[in-house]
Amino acid sequence: MRSKRPNSLIFLFSFVLLISSSQTGSSSSQEPKSSLQSELGKIIVTPGSGPSLAVADFQPRSSGVAPSISTFNEVLWNDLAFASVAGMVGKSLYPTTRVADPASLRFEEWSQEPTKADYVAFGNIQSQNDELLVDAYLYDVKTRQRLLGSRYRGRMDQARLFAHQFADEIVKILTGVDGIATSKIAFRSGREIFLADYDGYNQRQFTRDGSMAMLPNLSPDGKRLAYVSFKGGSPHIEIRSTLDGALISSINLQATTSSPVFSPDGSQIAFSSSRNSNAFEIYVSDLAGSRIRRLTNNLGIIDTSPRWNPRTGREIAFISDRSGTPQIYVTDIDGVNTRRLLSNGGQADSPSWSPDGRFIAYTWKPSREANFNIYVMDVATGQIVQITNNERDNESPSWSPDGRHIAFQSSRTGRSEIWIMHIDGTGAKRITNNGGHTPSWSK
């Protein structure tokens, strides 16, 4: 059987092969540690395992808002269910009395069986002067304290956006961490880069190069996107504004350049290039491609797929075949203290740090297995756990901004599409239908 190589390495070996190939994973004789699996699972709240949240259907306050209410209620529920910061109380258990504003809220009905909600969200929607007006509330049922009272006003077609915004406010109140409902995912489909809401809606084509564009990476604030462009024939890095697509800079080193990734503060970019030798090394530069520093220096070796530690900004994980097969290494940003992170053989690719720098998700194909899957490693302890397990390939993990979810590409339905899941591997949802590769998730 023909062995597969990581996308990042295939790119460096052959432009044509990269377009059609998968990315790799890595192998292990080490069994996944149940303690790590349990710890990841505790981050995801399921009914009965944490606080309970009831989300009552928002009620109309004027005519002509039925489509907006339907969209708002569906999106809000889906956002909060996927966020998994509280156990969702099924709507069949709700009181029969409709609640549209604080005056109609009867706390005893929501606190008693069968509802037994710790928190309740509700509100109303109306059309006012050709604008959509949403009043949204969140209450602590036990203390009867109002936690949120928000008003959203805008175009009649913005019900989805307002639901995302309210969901993020609820997550922030319950966890202290920003929600992900208004976050974006960049990915390649065909020969171009696309942007979409985290749930796959509002997809739009970002590049129109008429050639190959690939390996997108969103800046931490989501305002810029770096990618590899073949426009003009030579593969180079372009950085553009996600707001209007305006070109910010183009980094063309007259050599094969790949795998751009922003630093945590967005002021620098790391990438792989063959600019100084027949090998591919890791470099860091400013966003204009100036002040270039070389971090690795190994003749005939391929070093690629750099990823910054977002917590410290002082370490970069990358893939290297210096041991014979692609493995994960970490180096300090001055190129010293380089060490191998995995020692279990197989092929690894696409290391991705969690926002808190504690975990690295990566693609891995054990030596005796046919498919690639996604694993998570606790960097401090070295414990690993496999979080996908399908007959097809699962690759290219990218963490959500809140560190609770992962986007990835999977061919489980027959061709590569973008999926999202919880960090313990549960709750997987496909968010594209026309092909998707190498997602990058950011604010």
C-alpha positions as CSV (number, residue, x, y, z in Angstrom):
1,M,0.0,0.0,0.0
2,R,1.3,3.5,-0.9
3,S,2.2,5.4,2.3
4,K,0.8,8.9,2.7
5,R,2.7,12.0,3.7
6,P,1.5,15.2,5.5
7,N,0.1,18.0,3.4
8,S,2.8,20.3,4.5
9,L,5.6,17.9,3.4
10,I,3.8,17.0,0.1
11,F,3.7,20.7,-0.6
12,L,7.4,20.9,-0.3
13,F,8.1,17.8,-2.4
14,S,5.6,18.5,-5.2
15,F,3.0,21.2,-5.9
16,V,0.8,18.8,-7.8
17,L,0.9,16.2,-5.1
18,L,0.0,18.7,-2.4
19,I,-3.2,19.7,-4.2
20,S,-4.6,16.2,-4.0
21,S,-2.9,14.6,-1.0
22,S,-3.9,14.2,2.6
23,Q,-2.0,15.2,5.7
24,T,-0.4,12.8,8.0
25,G,-0.6,11.6,11.5
26,S,1.9,9.9,13.7
27,S,2.1,6.6,15.4
28,S,2.4,5.3,18.9
29,S,2.9,2.2,20.8
30,Q,1.7,4.1,23.8
31,E,-1.9,3.6,24.8
32,P,-4.1,6.8,25.2
33,K,-4.2,7.8,28.8
34,S,-7.7,7.6,30.3
35,S,-6.9,10.3,32.7
36,L,-6.3,12.8,29.9
37,Q,-9.5,11.6,28.1
38,S,-11.4,12.2,31.3
39,E,-9.9,15.6,31.8
40,L,-10.8,16.7,28.3
41,G,-14.3,15.3,28.8
42,K,-14.8,17.4,32.0
43,I,-14.3,20.6,29.9
44,I,-17.5,19.8,28.0
45,V,-20.7,20.2,30.1
46,T,-23.5,17.7,29.4
47,P,-26.9,17.4,31.0
48,G,-26.5,16.4,34.7
49,S,-22.7,17.2,34.8
50,G,-22.9,20.9,35.5
51,P,-25.3,23.9,35.6
52,S,-28.5,23.6,33.6
53,L,-29.7,26.2,31.1
54,A,-33.2,26.6,29.7
55,V,-33.5,28.7,26.5
56,A,-37.1,29.7,25.9
57,D,-38.3,30.5,22.4
58,F,-38.3,34.2,21.8
59,Q,-41.7,35.7,21.3
60,P,-43.0,38.1,18.7
61,R,-43.9,41.7,19.7
62,S,-45.1,42.7,16.2
63,S,-46.2,41.2,12.9
64,G,-43.8,40.3,10.1
65,V,-41.1,38.8,12.2
66,A,-41.9,35.1,12.0
67,P,-38.9,34.2,9.8
68,S,-36.6,36.2,12.0
69,I,-37.9,34.5,15.2
70,S,-37.5,31.0,13.7
71,T,-33.9,31.8,12.7
72,F,-33.0,33.4,16.0
73,N,-34.4,30.6,18.1
74,E,-32.7,27.8,16.1
75,V,-29.3,29.5,16.0
76,L,-29.3,30.5,19.6
77,W,-30.2,27.0,20.7
78,N,-27.5,25.4,18.4
79,D,-24.9,27.9,19.5
80,L,-25.4,27.2,23.2
81,A,-25.8,23.4,22.7
82,F,-22.5,23.3,20.9
83,A,-20.8,25.6,23.4
84,S,-21.4,23.0,26.0
85,V,-20.9,25.4,29.0
86,A,-24.2,24.3,30.6
87,G,-26.5,21.3,30.3
88,M,-29.3,22.2,28.0
89,V,-32.8,21.6,29.4
90,G,-35.0,20.0,26.8
91,K,-37.9,22.3,25.6
92,S,-40.4,19.5,26.3
93,L,-39.8,20.1,30.0
94,Y,-40.5,23.8,29.9
95,P,-43.5,25.4,31.6
96,T,-46.5,26.0,29.4
97,T,-46.6,29.7,30.2
98,R,-44.7,31.7,27.6
99,V,-42.1,34.2,28.8
100,A,-41.2,37.2,26.7
101,D,-40.0,39.8,29.2
102,P,-39.0,39.9,32.9
103,A,-42.6,40.7,34.0
104,S,-43.8,37.4,32.6
105,L,-41.1,35.3,34.2
106,R,-42.3,33.0,37.0
107,F,-39.2,31.7,38.7
108,E,-41.0,28.9,40.6
109,E,-42.1,27.3,37.3
110,W,-38.5,27.2,36.0
111,S,-36.9,26.0,39.2
112,Q,-39.3,23.1,39.9
113,E,-39.6,19.6,38.3
114,P,-39.5,18.8,35.5
115,T,-37.6,21.9,34.3
116,K,-35.1,22.5,37.2
117,A,-33.1,25.1,35.4
118,D,-30.3,27.0,37.0
119,Y,-30.4,29.7,34.3
120,V,-33.1,30.7,31.9
121,A,-32.7,32.8,28.7
122,F,-35.7,34.4,27.0
123,G,-36.8,37.5,25.1
124,N,-38.8,39.1,22.4
125,I,-38.4,40.2,18.8
126,Q,-40.2,43.0,16.9
127,S,-40.0,45.0,13.7
128,Q,-39.6,48.8,14.3
129,N,-39.1,51.3,11.5
130,D,-38.0,48.6,9.1
131,E,-35.4,47.4,11.6
132,L,-35.2,44.2,13.7
133,L,-35.2,44.8,17.4
134,V,-34.3,42.0,19.8
135,D,-34.6,42.3,23.6
136,A,-32.8,39.4,25.3
137,Y,-32.4,38.4,28.9
138,L,-30.6,35.8,31.1
139,Y,-31.6,35.2,34.7
140,D,-30.2,33.1,37.5
141,V,-33.3,31.2,38.6
142,K,-32.2,30.5,42.1
143,T,-31.1,34.0,43.1
144,R,-33.7,35.6,40.7
145,Q,-30.9,37.9,39.6
146,R,-30.8,39.4,36.1
147,L,-27.4,38.5,34.5
148,L,-28.0,39.9,31.1
149,G,-30.4,42.4,29.6
150,S,-29.3,43.1,26.0
151,R,-30.9,45.0,23.1
152,Y,-29.9,44.3,19.5
153,R,-31.0,46.6,16.6
154,G,-30.2,46.3,12.9
155,R,-31.3,45.1,9.5
156,M,-34.2,42.6,9.2
157,D,-31.8,40.0,7.9
158,Q,-29.5,40.0,11.0
159,A,-31.4,37.6,13.3
160,R,-28.6,35.0,12.9
161,L,-25.9,37.6,13.9
162,F,-27.9,38.7,16.9
163,A,-28.4,35.1,18.1
164,H,-24.7,34.6,17.8
165,Q,-24.0,37.7,19.8
166,F,-26.4,36.8,22.6
167,A,-25.0,33.3,22.8
168,D,-21.5,34.7,23.2
169,E,-22.7,37.0,25.9
170,I,-24.3,34.1,27.8
171,V,-21.1,32.0,27.5
172,K,-19.0,35.0,28.8
173,I,-21.3,35.4,31.8
174,L,-21.3,31.7,32.6
175,T,-17.5,31.0,32.1
176,G,-15.7,34.3,32.0
177,V,-14.3,33.4,28.6
178,D,-15.4,34.9,25.2
179,G,-17.7,32.6,23.2
180,I,-17.1,31.4,19.7
181,A,-20.5,32.0,18.0
182,T,-19.2,35.1,16.2
183,S,-15.8,33.5,15.3
184,K,-14.7,32.7,11.8
185,I,-13.0,29.7,10.1
186,A,-10.8,30.0,7.0
187,F,-10.3,27.0,4.8
188,R,-9.3,25.9,1.3
189,S,-12.0,24.6,-1.1
190,G,-10.8,23.7,-4.6
191,R,-8.1,26.2,-5.6
192,E,-9.3,29.1,-3.4
193,I,-9.6,30.2,0.2
194,F,-13.0,30.7,1.8
195,L,-14.2,32.3,5.0
196,A,-17.3,31.1,7.0
197,D,-19.0,31.6,10.3
198,Y,-17.9,28.9,12.8
199,D,-21.1,26.9,12.0
200,G,-20.5,26.9,8.3
201,Y,-23.0,29.6,7.4
202,N,-22.2,32.8,5.4
203,Q,-19.5,31.2,3.4
204,R,-17.7,33.5,1.0
205,Q,-14.9,33.1,-1.4
206,F,-11.9,35.2,-0.1
207,T,-9.3,34.7,-2.8
208,R,-9.9,35.0,-6.6
209,D,-6.3,34.4,-7.7
210,G,-7.2,32.2,-10.7
211,S,-4.4,29.9,-9.5
212,M,-3.8,27.9,-6.4
213,A,-4.3,29.5,-2.9
214,M,-3.8,27.2,0.2
215,L,-2.7,26.8,3.8
216,P,-4.7,29.7,5.2
217,N,-3.9,31.1,8.7
218,L,-6.0,33.7,10.4
219,S,-4.4,36.2,12.7
220,P,-5.3,35.9,16.4
221,D,-7.7,38.9,16.1
222,G,-9.2,37.5,12.9
223,K,-8.5,40.7,11.0
224,R,-5.8,39.4,8.7
225,L,-5.3,36.2,6.7
226,A,-2.0,34.8,5.5
227,Y,-1.8,32.0,2.9
228,V,0.4,30.5,0.2
229,S,-0.4,31.9,-3.3
230,F,0.7,30.6,-6.7
231,K,-0.4,33.7,-8.4
232,G,2.4,34.6,-10.9
233,G,3.7,31.1,-10.8
234,S,6.0,31.2,-7.8
235,P,4.6,30.1,-4.4
236,H,4.8,33.0,-2.0
237,I,3.0,34.3,1.1
238,E,0.3,36.9,0.8
239,I,-1.3,38.7,3.8
240,R,-4.7,40.3,3.4
241,S,-7.3,42.1,5.4
242,T,-10.3,39.9,6.1
243,L,-12.5,43.0,6.2
244,D,-12.1,44.0,2.5
245,G,-9.4,41.7,1.1
246,A,-6.9,44.4,0.7
247,L,-3.3,43.2,0.3
248,I,-1.2,44.1,3.3
249,S,2.0,42.4,2.2
250,S,3.5,39.9,-0.2
251,I,6.5,37.8,0.9
252,N,8.3,36.4,-2.1
253,L,11.7,35.0,-1.3
254,Q,12.3,33.5,-4.8
255,A,12.1,30.1,-3.3
256,T,9.4,27.6,-2.2
257,T,7.7,29.1,0.8
258,S,5.0,27.4,2.8
259,S,2.9,27.2,6.0
260,P,2.6,30.8,7.2
261,V,1.4,31.4,10.7
262,F,1.0,34.5,12.8
263,S,2.7,35.1,16.1
264,P,0.4,35.5,19.1
265,D,0.5,39.3,19.0
266,G,0.1,39.3,15.2
267,S,3.3,41.3,14.6
268,Q,5.4,38.5,13.1
269,I,5.0,35.5,10.9
270,A,6.7,32.1,10.9
271,F,7.0,30.0,7.8
272,S,9.0,27.3,6.0
273,S,11.2,28.1,3.1
274,S,14.0,26.7,0.9
275,R,15.6,30.2,0.5
276,N,19.1,29.3,1.7
277,S,19.5,25.7,0.7
278,N,18.0,22.6,-0.8
279,A,16.4,21.9,2.5
280,F,13.3,23.5,4.0
281,E,13.9,25.4,7.2
282,I,11.7,27.4,9.7
283,Y,12.0,31.2,9.5
284,V,10.5,34.2,11.3
285,S,10.0,37.7,9.9
286,D,7.9,40.7,10.3
287,L,4.7,41.0,8.3
288,A,6.6,42.7,5.4
289,G,9.0,39.9,5.1
290,S,11.9,41.9,6.5
291,R,14.1,41.1,9.5
292,I,14.1,37.4,8.6
293,R,15.6,35.0,11.2
294,R,16.4,31.4,10.5
295,L,15.4,29.1,13.3
296,T,16.5,25.7,12.0
297,N,19.6,24.7,10.0
298,N,19.8,21.1,8.8
299,L,21.2,20.2,5.4
300,G,18.8,18.0,3.4
301,I,16.1,18.1,6.1
302,I,12.5,19.2,5.7
303,D,11.2,21.4,8.5
304,T,7.7,22.8,8.1
305,S,4.3,23.5,9.6
306,P,5.4,25.9,12.3
307,R,3.0,26.8,15.1
308,W,3.5,29.4,17.8
309,N,2.8,28.7,21.5
310,P,0.0,31.3,22.0
311,R,0.5,31.5,25.8
312,T,4.2,32.2,25.9
313,G,5.0,33.4,22.3
314,R,8.5,32.0,23.0
315,E,8.2,28.5,21.5
316,I,7.4,27.1,18.0
317,A,6.2,23.6,17.3
318,F,7.0,22.3,13.9
319,I,7.3,19.1,11.8
320,S,10.7,17.7,10.8
321,D,11.8,14.5,9.0
322,R,15.3,14.7,10.6
323,S,14.6,11.4,12.3
324,G,13.6,9.7,9.1
325,T,9.8,10.3,9.3
326,P,7.8,13.4,10.0
327,Q,7.7,14.1,13.7
328,I,6.8,17.0,16.0
329,Y,9.6,19.1,17.4
330,V,9.6,22.3,19.5
331,T,12.2,25.1,19.4
332,D,12.6,28.4,21.2
333,I,12.1,31.4,19.0
334,D,15.8,32.0,18.9
335,G,16.3,28.6,17.4
336,V,17.9,26.9,20.5
337,N,16.7,24.2,22.8
338,T,15.2,22.2,20.0
339,R,13.7,18.9,21.2
340,R,11.5,16.2,19.8
341,L,8.0,16.1,21.3
342,L,7.0,12.6,20.2
343,S,9.1,9.5,20.1
344,N,6.6,6.9,19.0
345,G,7.3,6.6,15.3
346,G,4.8,6.8,12.5
347,Q,4.1,10.1,10.8
348,A,2.9,13.3,12.4
349,D,1.8,16.6,11.0
350,S,-0.1,19.8,11.7
351,P,0.7,20.5,15.3
352,S,-1.7,23.1,16.8
353,W,-1.3,24.6,20.3
354,S,-4.4,25.1,22.5
355,P,-4.9,28.8,23.4
356,D,-3.6,28.2,26.9
357,G,-0.5,26.5,25.6
358,R,-1.2,23.3,27.6
359,F,-2.2,20.9,24.8
360,I,-1.1,20.3,21.2
361,A,-3.5,18.7,18.8
362,Y,-2.0,17.0,15.8
363,T,-2.5,14.6,13.0
364,W,-1.0,11.1,13.4
365,K,-0.8,7.9,11.5
366,P,0.6,5.0,13.5
367,S,3.1,2.9,11.6
368,R,0.7,-0.1,11.2
369,E,-2.4,1.8,10.6
370,A,-3.9,2.9,7.2
371,N,-5.6,6.2,8.2
372,F,-4.7,9.5,9.8
373,N,-6.5,10.6,13.0
374,I,-6.3,13.5,15.4
375,Y,-4.7,13.2,18.8
376,V,-4.2,15.6,21.7
377,M,-1.1,15.7,23.8
378,D,-0.6,17.2,27.2
379,V,2.7,19.0,26.6
380,A,3.8,18.9,30.3
381,T,3.1,15.2,31.0
382,G,3.4,13.7,27.5
383,Q,0.1,12.0,27.8
384,I,-1.8,11.5,24.6
385,V,-5.3,10.7,23.6
386,Q,-6.9,9.9,20.3
387,I,-10.0,12.0,19.7
388,T,-11.1,10.8,16.2
389,N,-11.5,7.2,15.1
390,N,-13.0,6.7,11.7
391,E,-12.2,4.5,8.7
392,R,-11.3,7.6,6.7
393,D,-8.7,10.3,7.4
394,N,-9.1,13.1,10.0
395,E,-6.5,15.8,9.7
396,S,-5.4,19.5,10.2
397,P,-6.7,20.3,13.7
398,S,-7.2,24.0,14.6
399,W,-8.4,25.1,18.0
400,S,-11.3,27.3,18.6
401,P,-10.5,30.7,20.3
402,D,-11.9,29.5,23.6
403,G,-9.9,26.2,23.6
404,R,-13.0,24.0,24.0
405,H,-13.4,22.8,20.4
406,I,-11.4,21.8,17.3
407,A,-12.0,22.3,13.6
408,F,-10.5,19.7,11.3
409,Q,-10.8,18.2,7.8
410,S,-12.2,14.7,7.4
411,S,-12.9,12.4,4.5
412,R,-15.3,10.3,6.5
413,T,-18.2,11.1,4.1
414,G,-16.1,10.3,1.0
415,R,-14.3,13.5,0.3
416,S,-12.5,16.1,2.5
417,E,-14.9,18.5,4.3
418,I,-14.5,20.8,7.3
419,W,-15.9,19.5,10.6
420,I,-16.0,20.9,14.2
421,M,-16.0,18.9,17.4
422,H,-15.5,19.2,21.1
423,I,-11.9,18.7,22.4
424,D,-12.8,15.2,23.7
425,G,-13.9,14.2,20.2
426,T,-17.6,14.2,20.8
427,G,-20.3,16.4,19.1
428,A,-18.7,16.3,15.6
429,K,-20.6,18.5,13.0
430,R,-19.8,18.9,9.3
431,I,-19.9,22.6,8.3
432,T,-19.0,22.4,4.6
433,N,-20.5,20.5,1.7
434,N,-18.4,21.5,-1.3
435,G,-15.0,20.4,-0.1
436,G,-12.8,21.7,2.6
437,H,-9.1,21.5,3.6
438,T,-6.8,22.9,6.3
439,P,-9.1,25.0,8.5
440,S,-7.9,27.9,10.6
441,W,-10.2,29.1,13.4
442,S,-10.0,32.6,14.9
443,K,-12.1,35.4,16.4
